[in-house]
Amino acid sequence: MAELVVVGCSGSGPGPDAAASAYLVRATVDGATTTLLLDLGSGAFGPLQRHVDPRAIDAIVLSHLHADHCLDLTAWDVAAAYSSSAPWRPVPTYAPAGAYDRIARAAEVDDPRDAQLERSFDFRAIAGDTRLSVGCFTLTFARVAHPVETYAVRVDGPSGALVYSGDTGPTPALNDLARGARVLLAEASFPDMAGLPADLHLSGRQAGEAAAAAGVETLVLTHVPAWEDPAQRLVEARRAFDGVLVQATPGAVIGF
């Protein structure tokens, strides 16, 4: 069975008890372990090292290039550049186009050509029709509804599938990608209220509606900002979804 490990789950930035978005997905088949990292937001590189040696990660996926989903690649790069332990190899990093320049600027490099990020990351652009394999996993992407180029990703493993929403408003693209998956890891940034933007974030109820439409077994709510009440998101999601409902917390492990 594959597992999802929550590294960071705070929405829009780190909170007092959680880093921003970062999730490990891993499985072992015939003695070989494949480990993926979905996003590495602000504050997440520290707790990541509690769960895995970063050098053991086979690929990184960035859903989009907002800081709360990618900023700590700068911390990873510093570790790769200056660590006195075994060398760090460039990790295949699947991301929207322009990731190299965005991370270089976040690292306060005036000219991206001076960043030398290639020592740490092998950036590979994704699109809405991208499908690829990493070890025992198959990854499928879908463009979702957010102000910047953003992708949800489906990870099909040896015993089932996980779908991670990235940041998105309600969209059939997410429902279709998640159809038949065992687990939907869905953002639930907004409280359930009238007048929500159509292409920014989901409420708890909207995350529940997506899970119900896709027919998933388990809905994991994440990306709740530190100033909001995650328990209320569970109440909202339950109004639309009658399957297994979980609130993401740092260190939580969910099998699929």
C-alpha atoms as a printed R data frame, in Angstrom:
    type eleno elety resid chain resno       x      y       z
1   ATOM     1    CA   MET     A     1   0.000  0.000   0.000
2   ATOM     2    CA   ALA     A     2   1.157  3.540  -0.730
3   ATOM     3    CA   GLU     A     3   1.017  6.264   1.891
4   ATOM     4    CA   LEU     A     4   0.545 10.004   2.061
5   ATOM     5    CA   VAL     A     5   2.555 11.773   4.770
6   ATOM     6    CA   VAL     A     6   1.529 15.319   5.663
7   ATOM     7    CA   VAL     A     7   4.652 17.457   6.153
8   ATOM     8    CA   GLY     A     8   3.006 20.888   6.059
9   ATOM     9    CA   CYS     A     9  -0.646 21.821   5.601
10  ATOM    10    CA   SER     A    10  -1.136 25.466   6.609
11  ATOM    11    CA   GLY     A    11  -2.882 27.570   3.979
12  ATOM    12    CA   SER     A    12  -1.379 30.741   2.490
13  ATOM    13    CA   GLY     A    13   1.725 30.563   4.682
14  ATOM    14    CA   PRO     A    14   3.125 28.762   7.718
15  ATOM    15    CA   GLY     A    15   1.176 28.860  10.962
16  ATOM    16    CA   PRO     A    16   2.281 28.438  14.585
17  ATOM    17    CA   ASP     A    17   1.846 24.671  14.421
18  ATOM    18    CA   ALA     A    18   2.336 23.802  10.758
19  ATOM    19    CA   ALA     A    19   4.456 24.683   7.765
20  ATOM    20    CA   ALA     A    20   2.857 25.559   4.462
21  ATOM    21    CA   SER     A    21   1.956 22.893   1.912
22  ATOM    22    CA   ALA     A    22   4.248 19.874   1.553
23  ATOM    23    CA   TYR     A    23   3.275 16.222   1.212
24  ATOM    24    CA   LEU     A    24   5.267 13.019   0.803
25  ATOM    25    CA   VAL     A    25   3.862 10.129  -1.206
26  ATOM    26    CA   ARG     A    26   5.716  6.829  -1.093
27  ATOM    27    CA   ALA     A    27   5.377  3.126  -1.716
28  ATOM    28    CA   THR     A    28   7.626  0.075  -1.781
29  ATOM    29    CA   VAL     A    29   7.296 -2.541  -4.517
30  ATOM    30    CA   ASP     A    30   9.618 -5.553  -4.746
31  ATOM    31    CA   GLY     A    31  11.958 -3.979  -2.216
32  ATOM    32    CA   ALA     A    32  12.325 -0.677  -4.090
33  ATOM    33    CA   THR     A    33  10.852  2.463  -2.504
34  ATOM    34    CA   THR     A    34   9.618  5.381  -4.600
35  ATOM    35    CA   THR     A    35   9.241  8.724  -2.812
36  ATOM    36    CA   LEU     A    36   7.544 11.813  -4.238
37  ATOM    37    CA   LEU     A    37   7.295 15.292  -2.747
38  ATOM    38    CA   LEU     A    38   4.195 17.305  -3.638
39  ATOM    39    CA   ASP     A    39   4.976 21.001  -3.071
40  ATOM    40    CA   LEU     A    40   7.498 22.485  -0.640
41  ATOM    41    CA   GLY     A    41   5.964 25.657   0.728
42  ATOM    42    CA   SER     A    42   7.284 28.215   3.179
43  ATOM    43    CA   GLY     A    43   8.703 26.655   6.334
44  ATOM    44    CA   ALA     A    44   8.403 23.064   5.099
45  ATOM    45    CA   PHE     A    45  12.022 22.086   4.451
46  ATOM    46    CA   GLY     A    46  12.716 21.772   8.190
47  ATOM    47    CA   PRO     A    47   9.935 19.294   9.054
48  ATOM    48    CA   LEU     A    48  10.518 17.455   5.781
49  ATOM    49    CA   GLN     A    49  13.821 16.238   7.209
50  ATOM    50    CA   ARG     A    50  11.995 14.583  10.124
51  ATOM    51    CA   HIS     A    51  10.363 12.220   7.666
52  ATOM    52    CA   VAL     A    52  12.960 11.592   4.966
53  ATOM    53    CA   ASP     A    53  16.487 12.360   3.859
54  ATOM    54    CA   PRO     A    54  15.765 14.795   1.004
55  ATOM    55    CA   ARG     A    55  18.392 13.021  -1.092
56  ATOM    56    CA   ALA     A    56  16.122  9.953  -1.112
57  ATOM    57    CA   ILE     A    57  13.294 11.809  -2.877
58  ATOM    58    CA   ASP     A    58  12.852 10.596  -6.448
59  ATOM    59    CA   ALA     A    59  10.882 13.570  -7.794
60  ATOM    60    CA   ILE     A    60   9.313 16.847  -6.726
61  ATOM    61    CA   VAL     A    61   5.977 18.117  -8.060
62  ATOM    62    CA   LEU     A    62   5.056 21.789  -7.718
63  ATOM    63    CA   SER     A    63   1.351 22.429  -8.187
64  ATOM    64    CA   HIS     A    64   2.029 26.116  -8.819
65  ATOM    65    CA   LEU     A    65   4.523 28.857  -8.092
66  ATOM    66    CA   HIS     A    66   2.970 30.746  -5.186
67  ATOM    67    CA   ALA     A    67   5.339 31.029  -2.221
68  ATOM    68    CA   ASP     A    68   3.280 28.856   0.117
69  ATOM    69    CA   HIS     A    69   3.788 25.966  -2.314
70  ATOM    70    CA   CYS     A    70   7.366 26.377  -3.534
71  ATOM    71    CA   LEU     A    71   9.385 28.850  -1.442
72  ATOM    72    CA   ASP     A    72  11.410 26.315   0.521
73  ATOM    73    CA   LEU     A    73  13.098 25.071  -2.608
74  ATOM    74    CA   THR     A    74  15.469 27.920  -1.760
75  ATOM    75    CA   ALA     A    75  16.312 26.212   1.553
76  ATOM    76    CA   TRP     A    76  16.767 22.887  -0.246
77  ATOM    77    CA   ASP     A    77  19.193 24.543  -2.651
78  ATOM    78    CA   VAL     A    78  21.289 25.973   0.181
79  ATOM    79    CA   ALA     A    79  21.529 22.512   1.754
80  ATOM    80    CA   ALA     A    80  22.507 20.978  -1.576
81  ATOM    81    CA   ALA     A    81  25.162 23.629  -2.164
82  ATOM    82    CA   TYR     A    82  26.835 23.618   1.240
83  ATOM    83    CA   SER     A    83  26.204 20.221   2.856
84  ATOM    84    CA   SER     A    84  29.415 18.424   3.815
85  ATOM    85    CA   SER     A    85  27.684 15.032   3.673
86  ATOM    86    CA   ALA     A    86  27.203 12.875   0.591
87  ATOM    87    CA   PRO     A    87  26.591 14.865  -2.627
88  ATOM    88    CA   TRP     A    88  23.078 15.951  -3.522
89  ATOM    89    CA   ARG     A    89  21.940 15.121  -7.038
90  ATOM    90    CA   PRO     A    90  19.608 17.316  -9.115
91  ATOM    91    CA   VAL     A    91  16.077 16.060  -8.438
92  ATOM    92    CA   PRO     A    92  13.568 15.868 -11.302
93  ATOM    93    CA   THR     A    93  11.182 18.718 -10.483
94  ATOM    94    CA   TYR     A    94   7.896 18.864 -12.382
95  ATOM    95    CA   ALA     A    95   6.454 22.373 -12.291
96  ATOM    96    CA   PRO     A    96   4.690 25.027 -14.365
97  ATOM    97    CA   ALA     A    97   6.878 26.797 -16.894
98  ATOM    98    CA   GLY     A    98   9.065 29.517 -15.410
99  ATOM    99    CA   ALA     A    99   9.889 27.692 -12.181
100 ATOM   100    CA   TYR     A   100  13.646 28.205 -12.504
101 ATOM   101    CA   ASP     A   101  13.358 31.995 -12.717
102 ATOM   102    CA   ARG     A   102  10.750 32.176  -9.958
103 ATOM   103    CA   ILE     A   103  12.858 30.204  -7.492
104 ATOM   104    CA   ALA     A   104  16.006 32.107  -8.489
105 ATOM   105    CA   ARG     A   105  14.321 35.415  -7.699
106 ATOM   106    CA   ALA     A   106  13.032 34.051  -4.403
107 ATOM   107    CA   ALA     A   107  16.653 33.259  -3.575
108 ATOM   108    CA   GLU     A   108  17.444 36.962  -4.107
109 ATOM   109    CA   VAL     A   109  19.497 36.409  -7.215
110 ATOM   110    CA   ASP     A   110  19.276 39.478  -9.455
111 ATOM   111    CA   ASP     A   111  20.159 37.535 -12.588
112 ATOM   112    CA   PRO     A   112  18.576 34.043 -12.677
113 ATOM   113    CA   ARG     A   113  21.555 32.821 -14.696
114 ATOM   114    CA   ASP     A   114  23.656 33.219 -11.547
115 ATOM   115    CA   ALA     A   115  21.427 31.015  -9.394
116 ATOM   116    CA   GLN     A   116  22.984 27.640 -10.325
117 ATOM   117    CA   LEU     A   117  19.749 25.885  -9.371
118 ATOM   118    CA   GLU     A   118  20.638 23.082 -11.751
119 ATOM   119    CA   ARG     A   119  22.860 21.668  -8.989
120 ATOM   120    CA   SER     A   120  19.664 20.954  -7.025
121 ATOM   121    CA   PHE     A   121  16.732 20.690  -9.439
122 ATOM   122    CA   ASP     A   122  16.142 19.325 -12.904
123 ATOM   123    CA   PHE     A   123  13.118 21.463 -13.793
124 ATOM   124    CA   ARG     A   124  10.667 19.905 -16.247
125 ATOM   125    CA   ALA     A   125   7.607 21.860 -17.385
126 ATOM   126    CA   ILE     A   126   4.180 20.290 -17.005
127 ATOM   127    CA   ALA     A   127   0.928 20.954 -18.842
128 ATOM   128    CA   GLY     A   128  -2.673 19.853 -18.606
129 ATOM   129    CA   ASP     A   129  -2.057 16.749 -20.689
130 ATOM   130    CA   THR     A   130   1.171 15.668 -18.966
131 ATOM   131    CA   ARG     A   131   1.361 12.024 -17.935
132 ATOM   132    CA   LEU     A   132   4.546 10.424 -16.641
133 ATOM   133    CA   SER     A   133   5.950  7.632 -14.504
134 ATOM   134    CA   VAL     A   134   8.244  7.852 -11.486
135 ATOM   135    CA   GLY     A   135   9.187  4.475 -10.062
136 ATOM   136    CA   CYS     A   136   6.007  2.611  -9.119
137 ATOM   137    CA   PHE     A   137   3.809  5.692  -9.567
138 ATOM   138    CA   THR     A   138   2.035  7.123 -12.608
139 ATOM   139    CA   LEU     A   139   1.309 10.850 -12.474
140 ATOM   140    CA   THR     A   140  -1.451 12.591 -14.422
141 ATOM   141    CA   PHE     A   141  -2.013 16.355 -14.339
142 ATOM   142    CA   ALA     A   142  -5.015 18.628 -14.900
143 ATOM   143    CA   ARG     A   143  -5.129 22.425 -15.063
144 ATOM   144    CA   VAL     A   144  -7.357 23.798 -12.305
145 ATOM   145    CA   ALA     A   145  -8.969 27.145 -11.439
146 ATOM   146    CA   HIS     A   146  -6.484 29.495  -9.748
147 ATOM   147    CA   PRO     A   147  -5.187 32.940 -10.767
148 ATOM   148    CA   VAL     A   148  -1.794 31.525 -11.781
149 ATOM   149    CA   GLU     A   149  -1.001 28.393 -13.789
150 ATOM   150    CA   THR     A   150  -1.880 25.586 -11.374
151 ATOM   151    CA   TYR     A   151  -2.184 21.826 -11.683
152 ATOM   152    CA   ALA     A   152  -3.886 19.124  -9.693
153 ATOM   153    CA   VAL     A   153  -2.055 15.816  -9.832
154 ATOM   154    CA   ARG     A   154  -3.280 12.239  -9.699
155 ATOM   155    CA   VAL     A   155  -0.829  9.672  -8.363
156 ATOM   156    CA   ASP     A   156  -1.730  6.099  -9.292
157 ATOM   157    CA   GLY     A   157   0.152  3.626  -7.124
158 ATOM   158    CA   PRO     A   158   0.304 -0.122  -6.609
159 ATOM   159    CA   SER     A   159  -3.004 -0.330  -4.714
160 ATOM   160    CA   GLY     A   160  -4.960  2.802  -5.553
161 ATOM   161    CA   ALA     A   161  -4.842  6.459  -6.472
162 ATOM   162    CA   LEU     A   162  -4.418  9.750  -4.634
163 ATOM   163    CA   VAL     A   163  -5.386 13.122  -6.110
164 ATOM   164    CA   TYR     A   164  -3.963 16.391  -4.801
165 ATOM   165    CA   SER     A   165  -5.992 19.461  -5.725
166 ATOM   166    CA   GLY     A   166  -3.271 22.100  -5.490
167 ATOM   167    CA   ASP     A   167  -5.021 25.463  -5.079
168 ATOM   168    CA   THR     A   168  -8.267 25.774  -6.985
169 ATOM   169    CA   GLY     A   169 -11.812 26.994  -7.067
170 ATOM   170    CA   PRO     A   170 -14.572 24.543  -8.009
171 ATOM   171    CA   THR     A   171 -13.872 22.963 -11.398
172 ATOM   172    CA   PRO     A   172 -14.990 19.851 -13.286
173 ATOM   173    CA   ALA     A   173 -11.315 19.250 -14.098
174 ATOM   174    CA   LEU     A   174 -10.639 18.308 -10.472
175 ATOM   175    CA   ASN     A   175 -13.735 16.117 -10.227
176 ATOM   176    CA   ASP     A   176 -12.792 14.268 -13.409
177 ATOM   177    CA   LEU     A   177  -9.173 13.757 -12.367
178 ATOM   178    CA   ALA     A   178 -10.240 12.375  -8.980
179 ATOM   179    CA   ARG     A   179 -12.881 10.002 -10.322
180 ATOM   180    CA   GLY     A   180 -12.331  6.560  -8.859
181 ATOM   181    CA   ALA     A   181  -9.383  7.599  -6.674
182 ATOM   182    CA   ARG     A   182  -9.219  6.311  -3.129
183 ATOM   183    CA   VAL     A   183  -8.064  9.593  -1.570
184 ATOM   184    CA   LEU     A   184  -8.652 13.233  -2.480
185 ATOM   185    CA   LEU     A   185  -6.294 15.663  -0.740
186 ATOM   186    CA   ALA     A   186  -8.223 18.880  -1.240
187 ATOM   187    CA   GLU     A   187  -7.623 22.437  -0.160
188 ATOM   188    CA   ALA     A   188 -10.358 24.027   1.936
189 ATOM   189    CA   SER     A   189  -9.185 27.590   2.399
190 ATOM   190    CA   PHE     A   190 -12.492 29.422   2.497
191 ATOM   191    CA   PRO     A   191 -15.389 29.337   4.946
192 ATOM   192    CA   ASP     A   192 -18.681 28.342   3.367
193 ATOM   193    CA   MET     A   193 -20.306 31.671   2.554
194 ATOM   194    CA   ALA     A   194 -21.980 33.529  -0.288
195 ATOM   195    CA   GLY     A   195 -19.974 35.447  -2.863
196 ATOM   196    CA   LEU     A   196 -16.803 33.348  -2.895
197 ATOM   197    CA   PRO     A   197 -14.505 33.911  -5.902
198 ATOM   198    CA   ALA     A   198 -14.972 31.262  -8.572
199 ATOM   199    CA   ASP     A   199 -11.309 30.691  -9.395
200 ATOM   200    CA   LEU     A   200  -9.309 31.036  -6.207
201 ATOM   201    CA   HIS     A   201  -9.942 28.455  -3.450
202 ATOM   202    CA   LEU     A   202 -12.432 25.864  -2.223
203 ATOM   203    CA   SER     A   203 -14.580 26.015   0.868
204 ATOM   204    CA   GLY     A   204 -15.036 22.931   3.023
205 ATOM   205    CA   ARG     A   205 -18.421 22.306   1.426
206 ATOM   206    CA   GLN     A   206 -17.012 22.689  -2.076
207 ATOM   207    CA   ALA     A   207 -14.221 20.233  -1.272
208 ATOM   208    CA   GLY     A   208 -16.892 17.812  -0.062
209 ATOM   209    CA   GLU     A   209 -18.854 18.297  -3.261
210 ATOM   210    CA   ALA     A   210 -15.772 17.524  -5.352
211 ATOM   211    CA   ALA     A   211 -15.105 14.364  -3.346
212 ATOM   212    CA   ALA     A   212 -18.712 13.231  -3.697
213 ATOM   213    CA   ALA     A   213 -18.763 13.920  -7.441
214 ATOM   214    CA   ALA     A   214 -15.556 11.923  -7.902
215 ATOM   215    CA   GLY     A   215 -16.700  9.022  -5.747
216 ATOM   216    CA   VAL     A   216 -13.552  8.894  -3.611
217 ATOM   217    CA   GLU     A   217 -13.368  6.867  -0.412
218 ATOM   218    CA   THR     A   218 -11.479  9.405   1.710
219 ATOM   219    CA   LEU     A   219 -11.363 13.202   1.675
220 ATOM   220    CA   VAL     A   220  -8.409 14.861   3.398
221 ATOM   221    CA   LEU     A   221  -8.923 18.589   3.956
222 ATOM   222    CA   THR     A   222  -5.819 20.769   3.867
223 ATOM   223    CA   HIS     A   223  -4.576 24.337   3.249
224 ATOM   224    CA   VAL     A   224  -6.741 25.858   5.981
225 ATOM   225    CA   PRO     A   225  -5.128 29.191   6.964
226 ATOM   226    CA   ALA     A   226  -3.887 29.568  10.529
227 ATOM   227    CA   TRP     A   227  -6.503 32.248  11.221
228 ATOM   228    CA   GLU     A   228  -9.388 29.898  10.361
229 ATOM   229    CA   ASP     A   229 -10.972 27.009  12.312
230 ATOM   230    CA   PRO     A   230 -10.219 23.634  10.684
231 ATOM   231    CA   ALA     A   231 -12.972 21.940  12.682
232 ATOM   232    CA   GLN     A   232 -15.515 24.137  10.922
233 ATOM   233    CA   ARG     A   233 -14.205 22.946   7.558
234 ATOM   234    CA   LEU     A   234 -14.970 19.361   8.562
235 ATOM   235    CA   VAL     A   235 -18.527 20.352   9.456
236 ATOM   236    CA   GLU     A   236 -18.935 22.064   6.086
237 ATOM   237    CA   ALA     A   237 -17.479 19.150   4.112
238 ATOM   238    CA   ARG     A   238 -19.696 16.627   5.884
239 ATOM   239    CA   ARG     A   239 -22.758 18.375   4.484
240 ATOM   240    CA   ALA     A   240 -21.723 17.232   1.010
241 ATOM   241    CA   PHE     A   241 -19.619 14.088   1.525
242 ATOM   242    CA   ASP     A   242 -20.487 10.947   3.482
243 ATOM   243    CA   GLY     A   243 -17.221  9.031   3.100
244 ATOM   244    CA   VAL     A   244 -14.180  9.004   5.359
245 ATOM   245    CA   LEU     A   245 -13.299 12.591   6.281
246 ATOM   246    CA   VAL     A   246  -9.907 13.626   7.685
247 ATOM   247    CA   GLN     A   247  -8.337 16.959   8.613
248 ATOM   248    CA   ALA     A   248  -4.688 17.130   7.555
249 ATOM   249    CA   THR     A   249  -2.287 17.647  10.448
250 ATOM   250    CA   PRO     A   250   1.524 17.612  10.426
251 ATOM   251    CA   GLY     A   251   2.815 14.051  10.579
252 ATOM   252    CA   ALA     A   252  -0.488 12.419   9.654
253 ATOM   253    CA   VAL     A   253  -0.185  9.282   7.511
254 ATOM   254    CA   ILE     A   254  -3.014  8.162   5.208
255 ATOM   255    CA   GLY     A   255  -2.789  4.920   3.277
256 ATOM   256    CA   PHE     A   256  -4.063  4.423  -0.243
